[in-house]
Amino acid sequence: MLPQPAIRWLAAVRRHPSAVLLAVQLLGILLYPAMDQAPGGRALFGAFGVVVLLLAVWVVKRSPALAWIAWCLALPAVSLSLASSLVDPALGRVMLGVGQGIESLLYLYAAFALCAYMLEDHKVTRDELFAAGATFTLLAWAFAFAFSACQIALPGSFVSTSPGLQRSWMELLYLGFSLLSGVGLSDVVPVLPLARALVMLGQFAGVMYLALVVSRLIGLAILRRQQPPPA
């Protein structure tokens, strides 16, 4: 029999799956630099990515979207990413690029699912507020994976102040957050046409997310406060 605090904690997790996904992804931002320096950093990165993928599928299952689509994207993404380290480096690089492209689609689909969840009614719940943050991080991860797949297919797609043709995961994730937030504070610059196209899509997604989803949640929250209490 679980103790009462553990039962309450599990109940809170079931009520707010978006909060769990958001917390894990924010934790990942702090852990990724350490993973880059660790001896088994790639294995740790892969394991953490599997956890995030499973959480994304779980969140999709709680939304109006179809969970089987998420599973159809998650399974090959995980399989290709894990198998890429077990084969010839050249083939592994191709498998990793394809896997990351599929992961990008999964995160985009999960973000779409959360948007549908937030827009399906005219109420603003606590979990929907967490979902607003989780959707933003999902979009940032989606474009970071798209950028990574792009530079695997076309080395030199992005340039930076740091040397080398390939940008690190943290650089690409930083670029994703910079684009979606609209601040434009990034030293990573797309130079090839496909990379620039992906960056433009990221800029468009960030502006539309703030304009359509976040503004609607704020409007509903203000309207709820202005309504008189029931008699």
N, C-alpha and C positions, 0 to 999 in steps of 0.2 A: 504494500500500500504506500503510495507516494505521500510525502508530507504535504500539508495544506499550502505552504508557500509555493511548492513546485507545481501543484495543481493549478493555482491561480496564475502562475507564470505561463504554463502551457495553454491555459484558456486565453490569456492575453495574446499569445503568439497566434493562435488559431483565429482570433478576431481581427488581428492586424498583420496579415502576411506581408503587406507592402512595407510595413515598418521594418520587418526582418530583412527583406531584400535590400532596402535602403541602407540599413545599418551595416550589412555585410559588404556592400559595395563601397561605402565610405571607409570601412576598415581596410578594404583592399587598397585604397589609395595610399594609406599609411604603410601597408605591408609590402607593396610592390618594390619600393627602393631597397628594402632589406633582402627581398627575394633575388634581386639582381646581383647582390653581393655574395649571397650564400653559395656554397659549393654545389648543392643540388637545387639551385634556383629554378631551373626549367621544370623540374619535377614538382616542386612546390607550387609554381605558377600554374601548371596543368591541373593539380589537385584542387587548388582554389578555384580555378575556372570551372571545374566540374560542379563544385558546390554552388557557384553562382548560377550556372545553367539549370541545375535542378530547382533552385529557388525561383528562377524565372518561369519554368514550366509550372511550378506549383501556383504562382501568382496568376498565370494565364488560366489555370484550371478554375480559379475562383472568380474569373471574369466571364462576361458573355461570349468571349471568343472560343474557338474550338481547340480543345487541349490536344487532340490527335495531330494537328498541324505542328504544334510546338514539339511534340515527341518526334515527328518525322524530321524535324530540323535538328533537334538536340542529339539524337543517336548518331547520325553520321558525323556531326561536328565533333563530338567527343571521340568517336572511333578514329577519325582521321588525325586528330591532334595527338592522341596517344600513340597511334601507330607510326607517326612521322619520325619518332625518335628510335624506332626499331629497325628501320630499313636503310638502304643506301642514302647518304646525305643529299644527293641530287634529287632522288625520288621523294625523300622525306620533305624536302623543301616544297615540292609541288603539292604533296599531300597536306602540308601545313597551311599553304596558301588557300587551297580549296576549303579546308576545314574552317579557317578563319573567315572566309567569305560566307560560309553557311552560318557560322556563329553570328556574323553581322546581321544576316536575315532573321535569325531567331530573336536577337535583341530588338530589332525593329518591330517584329511581330508582337513581342511581349509589350513593347511600348504602345503599340496600337491597341492591344487588349486592355491595358490599363486606362488609356484614353477613353475607350468605349465604356469601361466600368465607371469612370468619373462622370461621363456625360449621359448615362442611361436614365437618370432621374433628376429631380430638382431639389435634392437634399445634399448637404455637404456633411459627410461623416468624418470622424477622426481618421479612419483608415484611408479615406479619399485624399485627405491632406498629406498623409504619408505617401500615398500613391503618386501625388504630384511630384514629390521629390524623387521617388523611385523611377518614375518615367523619364525624368531629366537624366539621371545617371544611366539608365538603359540606353537612351539615345547617344550619350557620350561614349559608352562602351561599343555600341553598334558602329559608330563612325570610326572609332579607334581601330576596330577589327577590319573595317573596310579599308582604312589607310594602310594597315599592316599587310593585308592581302594584295593591295595595289603595289606596294614597294617590293613585295616578293616577286610579283609578276614583272614589274618594271623597276629594276634597281635604279636608285637615283631619283625617284619620284619626288622626294622631299629633301630639301637642304636645310642645314641649321648651322649654328655657330660651332657645334661640336663636329669633329672630323668623322669621315666615313660616309659610305653611300647609304647605309641603312640606319634609320632612326630607331631608337629604343622604344619599348612599349610605353614607358612613362612620357616620353616626348610626344608620342601620337595621342595618348589619352589627354595630355595637357592641351594639345591642339584641339581635340574634340570639345573639351570643356570651354576653351576660349571661343570657339566658333559658336557654340550653342548659346553661350551667355551674352554674346554680342560685344564683349570687351575688346576682342582682337589682340589681346596681349600674348603673343606667342612668337618665339624666335624660330619656329619651324615654318618653312615656306614651301608650298607646292610649286614645282617647276615644270612638270610634264602635264599634257592636256588632261589625261584621265584623273590625275591627282587634283588638278584644279576643278574639274567637274564635281568630284566628290566633296571638295571643300565648299563649293557653291551650294550643293545640296544640304550640307550641314548647316550653313548659314540660313538657308531657307527654312529648314526644319526648326531651328532655334527660334526664329522670329514668329513662325506660325504657331508653335507650341505656346509661347508666351501670349500671343494675341488671341488665340481661340480657347485654349484649355485653362490656363492660369487665370486669365481675366474673367472667364465664366465662373470659376470657383470663387473668386473674390467677390464678384457681383452677387452670387447666391448667398454667400456668407453675410454680406452687408444687408441684403434683403431680409434675411432671417432675423437679424438683429433689430431691424426696423419694424417687423410685424408685432402687433400688440399681443400680449400673453393671452392664452385662452381663458375665457370667463369661468 
